[in-house]
Amino acid sequence: MTTYYYALASEHFLLEQEPFEEVLKERRRYYQEQEQAIDFWLVRSPAFLEAPALAAVKAVCPQPAVAVVSTNKTFITWLKLRLEYVATGEFEAPSATIADPLASLDTVATQ
């Protein structure tokens, strides 16, 4: 299993109120400069929130939700500091309750 870290917010907040596209462009540029592979993904309506262990997180996040999922804890911490009003946490996958860490309840998931 792999540990995944996430930053979670309402879709309205993250994609409409925040300059999030700028944040992602900045981070991609940084990764390119460091010759580092992209290890984060944007997931609309993340399916991992359906796991029983994350029910409390889902209950407090306005829906529809959007998550940035990464294997890089430092990146998620940086994102939390940059955006402030996001929930962060972690989970392990694949597991019995989270088969695909990047699965979306929508038909569209963005990388």
C-alpha positions, 0 to 999 in steps of 0.5 A: 500500500501507498500513503496518499495525502490530500488537500480537500475543499469545496469545488466552488472555493478551490476552482472559482474563488482561489487562483488555483490554476496559478498555484498548479502552474507554479508547482508544475514549473517548480517540479520541472526545474527540479527535474521531479516527476509530477506526483499530484493529481486533481480529483473532482468528487473524490471517491476516497471520501466514501471510505467509512474512515473518512466519513467525518471529513466528508461531512464537514466539507461542502459538496461537491468537493475537489481534492489534490491528492499526492504521495508527497506530504510536503507538497500537501503541507505547502498547499495547505499553507498557500490556500489556508481554507482546505482540509488535509489528511492522509489515507492508504490505498489500495485497500478494502475501502479505497481501491483507487486513490484517484477515483472520482464519483464524477465521470471526469477526473483531471490529472 
